[in-house]
């Protein structure tokens, strides 16, 4: 799957705007109100090494697909590898989604109903994107 510059820039701009609206301790906001999420600590932070290891394994599966094509391997064997790679990415995505719900949505619960609604809407859109693939 490829990402266009517009998609990347839009996502980056949205993320920057999203993180820019958190509490500002320098402006006198109560430091106790600042959460990990406000400091840029994401839900996957504690599992980052495990996630990177998992993604490297998936990357190896994709390279394996390339080798299989180069070596003229039987179509069904390649499709089996495609299925395994796809399931690996789906599993990774679900784990990341769970961590988002536990961390970011829980963080929003501290901030109030509007923040919760925003995070639930954000998670719902992410689930919709995952289901379309």
PASE-158403 format. One record per residue (C-alpha): x, z, y; residue in one letter. Coordinates in Angstrom, 3 decimals. Example, Ala and Ser with C-alpha at 12.3 -4.5 7.8 and 13.67 -1.06 7.14 Angstrom:
2
<atom><u>12.300</u><w>7.800</w><v>-4.500</v><r>A</r></atom>
<atom><u>13.670</u><w>7.140</w><v>-1.060</v><r>S</r></atom>
//
This chain:
133
<atom><u>0.000</u><w>0.000</w><v>0.000</v><r>X</r></atom>
<atom><u>1.367</u><w>-0.920</w><v>3.392</v><r>X</r></atom>
<atom><u>0.763</u><w>0.777</w><v>6.702</v><r>X</r></atom>
<atom><u>0.636</u><w>-1.193</w><v>9.909</v><r>X</r></atom>
<atom><u>2.380</u><w>-0.035</w><v>13.073</v><r>X</r></atom>
<atom><u>-1.018</u><w>0.519</w><v>14.680</v><r>X</r></atom>
<atom><u>-2.113</u><w>2.785</w><v>11.815</v><r>X</r></atom>
<atom><u>1.147</u><w>4.695</w><v>11.909</v><r>X</r></atom>
<atom><u>1.166</u><w>5.064</w><v>15.687</v><r>X</r></atom>
<atom><u>-2.508</u><w>6.058</w><v>15.724</v><r>X</r></atom>
<atom><u>-1.924</u><w>8.674</w><v>13.069</v><r>X</r></atom>
<atom><u>1.171</u><w>9.983</w><v>14.828</v><r>X</r></atom>
<atom><u>-0.611</u><w>10.131</w><v>18.179</v><r>X</r></atom>
<atom><u>-3.593</u><w>11.901</w><v>16.628</v><r>X</r></atom>
<atom><u>-1.324</u><w>14.420</w><v>14.931</v><r>X</r></atom>
<atom><u>0.585</u><w>15.054</w><v>18.154</v><r>X</r></atom>
<atom><u>-2.642</u><w>15.529</w><v>20.094</v><r>X</r></atom>
<atom><u>-3.993</u><w>17.774</w><v>17.348</v><r>X</r></atom>
<atom><u>-0.951</u><w>20.051</w><v>17.409</v><r>X</r></atom>
<atom><u>-0.717</u><w>20.040</w><v>21.193</v><r>X</r></atom>
<atom><u>-4.034</u><w>21.829</w><v>21.654</v><r>X</r></atom>
<atom><u>-3.052</u><w>25.077</w><v>19.880</v><r>X</r></atom>
<atom><u>-2.526</u><w>28.421</w><v>21.647</v><r>X</r></atom>
<atom><u>0.329</u><w>28.511</w><v>24.127</v><r>X</r></atom>
<atom><u>2.165</u><w>31.824</w><v>24.031</v><r>X</r></atom>
<atom><u>4.314</u><w>30.787</w><v>26.976</v><r>X</r></atom>
<atom><u>1.160</u><w>30.597</w><v>29.092</v><r>X</r></atom>
<atom><u>0.173</u><w>34.167</w><v>28.351</v><r>X</r></atom>
<atom><u>-1.972</u><w>33.674</w><v>25.245</v><r>X</r></atom>
<atom><u>-1.947</u><w>36.660</w><v>22.916</v><r>X</r></atom>
<atom><u>0.963</u><w>36.074</w><v>20.471</v><r>X</r></atom>
<atom><u>-1.136</u><w>37.642</w><v>17.690</v><r>X</r></atom>
<atom><u>-3.521</u><w>34.684</w><v>17.999</v><r>X</r></atom>
<atom><u>-0.770</u><w>32.221</w><v>17.066</v><r>X</r></atom>
<atom><u>-0.962</u><w>31.206</w><v>13.410</v><r>X</r></atom>
<atom><u>1.491</u><w>29.453</w><v>11.080</v><r>X</r></atom>
<atom><u>-0.443</u><w>26.252</w><v>11.616</v><r>X</r></atom>
<atom><u>0.096</u><w>26.484</w><v>15.382</v><r>X</r></atom>
<atom><u>3.829</u><w>26.736</w><v>14.729</v><r>X</r></atom>
<atom><u>3.797</u><w>23.486</w><v>12.734</v><r>X</r></atom>
<atom><u>3.961</u><w>25.200</w><v>9.336</v><r>X</r></atom>
<atom><u>1.810</u><w>23.169</w><v>6.964</v><r>X</r></atom>
<atom><u>0.039</u><w>24.260</w><v>3.793</v><r>X</r></atom>
<atom><u>2.513</u><w>22.397</w><v>1.611</v><r>X</r></atom>
<atom><u>5.567</u><w>24.154</w><v>3.113</v><r>X</r></atom>
<atom><u>5.968</u><w>26.634</w><v>0.249</v><r>X</r></atom>
<atom><u>5.738</u><w>23.866</w><v>-2.360</v><r>X</r></atom>
<atom><u>7.767</u><w>21.267</w><v>-0.468</v><r>X</r></atom>
<atom><u>10.622</u><w>21.070</w><v>-2.993</v><r>X</r></atom>
<atom><u>8.200</u><w>20.753</w><v>-5.921</v><r>X</r></atom>
<atom><u>6.248</u><w>18.046</w><v>-4.079</v><r>X</r></atom>
<atom><u>9.415</u><w>16.094</w><v>-3.313</v><r>X</r></atom>
<atom><u>10.437</u><w>16.320</w><v>-6.972</v><r>X</r></atom>
<atom><u>7.004</u><w>15.069</w><v>-8.010</v><r>X</r></atom>
<atom><u>7.134</u><w>12.158</w><v>-5.549</v><r>X</r></atom>
<atom><u>10.600</u><w>11.194</w><v>-6.798</v><r>X</r></atom>
<atom><u>9.219</u><w>11.102</w><v>-10.332</v><r>X</r></atom>
<atom><u>6.396</u><w>8.811</w><v>-9.161</v><r>X</r></atom>
<atom><u>8.945</u><w>6.680</w><v>-7.323</v><r>X</r></atom>
<atom><u>10.831</u><w>6.362</w><v>-10.619</v><r>X</r></atom>
<atom><u>7.627</u><w>5.206</w><v>-12.315</v><r>X</r></atom>
<atom><u>7.199</u><w>2.522</w><v>-9.661</v><r>X</r></atom>
<atom><u>10.787</u><w>1.372</w><v>-10.154</v><r>X</r></atom>
<atom><u>10.028</u><w>1.295</w><v>-13.862</v><r>X</r></atom>
<atom><u>7.163</u><w>-1.096</w><v>-13.125</v><r>X</r></atom>
<atom><u>9.554</u><w>-3.392</w><v>-11.284</v><r>X</r></atom>
<atom><u>11.970</u><w>-3.353</w><v>-14.235</v><r>X</r></atom>
<atom><u>9.134</u><w>-4.039</w><v>-16.655</v><r>X</r></atom>
<atom><u>8.193</u><w>-7.161</w><v>-14.717</v><r>X</r></atom>
<atom><u>11.796</u><w>-8.307</w><v>-14.500</v><r>X</r></atom>
<atom><u>12.150</u><w>-7.831</w><v>-18.260</v><r>X</r></atom>
<atom><u>8.879</u><w>-9.681</w><v>-19.014</v><r>X</r></atom>
<atom><u>7.255</u><w>-6.692</w><v>-20.717</v><r>X</r></atom>
<atom><u>3.784</u><w>-7.137</w><v>-22.235</v><r>X</r></atom>
<atom><u>0.949</u><w>-6.937</w><v>-19.650</v><r>X</r></atom>
<atom><u>-0.889</u><w>-4.048</w><v>-21.302</v><r>X</r></atom>
<atom><u>2.263</u><w>-1.941</w><v>-21.340</v><r>X</r></atom>
<atom><u>2.707</u><w>-2.571</w><v>-17.619</v><r>X</r></atom>
<atom><u>-0.944</u><w>-1.689</w><v>-16.954</v><r>X</r></atom>
<atom><u>-0.437</u><w>1.581</w><v>-18.830</v><r>X</r></atom>
<atom><u>2.453</u><w>2.402</w><v>-16.500</v><r>X</r></atom>
<atom><u>0.340</u><w>1.424</w><v>-13.460</v><r>X</r></atom>
<atom><u>-2.336</u><w>3.851</w><v>-14.640</v><r>X</r></atom>
<atom><u>0.199</u><w>6.661</w><v>-15.078</v><r>X</r></atom>
<atom><u>1.652</u><w>6.043</w><v>-11.614</v><r>X</r></atom>
<atom><u>-1.789</u><w>5.941</w><v>-10.025</v><r>X</r></atom>
<atom><u>-2.829</u><w>9.184</w><v>-11.706</v><r>X</r></atom>
<atom><u>0.383</u><w>10.814</w><v>-10.538</v><r>X</r></atom>
<atom><u>-0.343</u><w>9.899</w><v>-6.916</v><r>X</r></atom>
<atom><u>-3.969</u><w>10.995</w><v>-7.228</v><r>X</r></atom>
<atom><u>-2.897</u><w>14.325</w><v>-8.664</v><r>X</r></atom>
<atom><u>-0.382</u><w>14.797</w><v>-5.848</v><r>X</r></atom>
<atom><u>-3.061</u><w>13.948</w><v>-3.276</v><r>X</r></atom>
<atom><u>-5.490</u><w>16.471</w><v>-4.748</v><r>X</r></atom>
<atom><u>-2.847</u><w>19.183</w><v>-4.721</v><r>X</r></atom>
<atom><u>-2.070</u><w>18.429</w><v>-1.081</v><r>X</r></atom>
<atom><u>-5.786</u><w>18.496</w><v>-0.258</v><r>X</r></atom>
<atom><u>-6.169</u><w>21.891</w><v>-1.937</v><r>X</r></atom>
<atom><u>-3.237</u><w>23.237</w><v>0.058</v><r>X</r></atom>
<atom><u>-4.791</u><w>21.839</w><v>3.239</v><r>X</r></atom>
<atom><u>-8.048</u><w>23.617</w><v>2.493</v><r>X</r></atom>
<atom><u>-6.336</u><w>26.908</w><v>1.684</v><r>X</r></atom>
<atom><u>-4.012</u><w>26.825</w><v>4.683</v><r>X</r></atom>
<atom><u>-5.456</u><w>24.736</w><v>7.504</v><r>X</r></atom>
<atom><u>-9.132</u><w>25.456</w><v>6.941</v><r>X</r></atom>
<atom><u>-8.385</u><w>29.146</w><v>6.446</v><r>X</r></atom>
<atom><u>-6.382</u><w>29.034</w><v>9.679</v><r>X</r></atom>
<atom><u>-9.384</u><w>27.480</w><v>11.432</v><r>X</r></atom>
<atom><u>-11.607</u><w>30.289</w><v>10.158</v><r>X</r></atom>
<atom><u>-9.571</u><w>32.711</w><v>12.269</v><r>X</r></atom>
<atom><u>-10.225</u><w>30.565</w><v>15.333</v><r>X</r></atom>
<atom><u>-13.985</u><w>30.267</w><v>14.989</v><r>X</r></atom>
<atom><u>-16.857</u><w>27.982</w><v>13.995</v><r>X</r></atom>
<atom><u>-15.807</u><w>24.951</w><v>16.067</v><r>X</r></atom>
<atom><u>-12.341</u><w>24.931</w><v>14.537</v><r>X</r></atom>
<atom><u>-13.837</u><w>25.306</w><v>11.042</v><r>X</r></atom>
<atom><u>-16.180</u><w>22.363</w><v>11.627</v><r>X</r></atom>
<atom><u>-13.272</u><w>20.236</w><v>12.847</v><r>X</r></atom>
<atom><u>-11.142</u><w>21.010</w><v>9.780</v><r>X</r></atom>
<atom><u>-14.012</u><w>20.484</w><v>7.336</v><r>X</r></atom>
<atom><u>-14.763</u><w>17.123</w><v>8.972</v><r>X</r></atom>
<atom><u>-11.066</u><w>16.214</w><v>8.782</v><r>X</r></atom>
<atom><u>-10.900</u><w>17.178</w><v>5.083</v><r>X</r></atom>
<atom><u>-14.092</u><w>15.242</w><v>4.326</v><r>X</r></atom>
<atom><u>-12.619</u><w>12.089</w><v>5.868</v><r>X</r></atom>
<atom><u>-9.446</u><w>12.561</w><v>3.822</v><r>X</r></atom>
<atom><u>-11.525</u><w>12.887</w><v>0.641</v><r>X</r></atom>
<atom><u>-13.438</u><w>9.726</w><v>1.559</v><r>X</r></atom>
<atom><u>-10.135</u><w>7.836</w><v>1.957</v><r>X</r></atom>
<atom><u>-8.901</u><w>9.116</w><v>-1.393</v><r>X</r></atom>
<atom><u>-12.090</u><w>8.033</w><v>-3.129</v><r>X</r></atom>
<atom><u>-11.848</u><w>4.495</w><v>-1.706</v><r>X</r></atom>
<atom><u>-8.443</u><w>3.900</w><v>-3.272</v><r>X</r></atom>
//
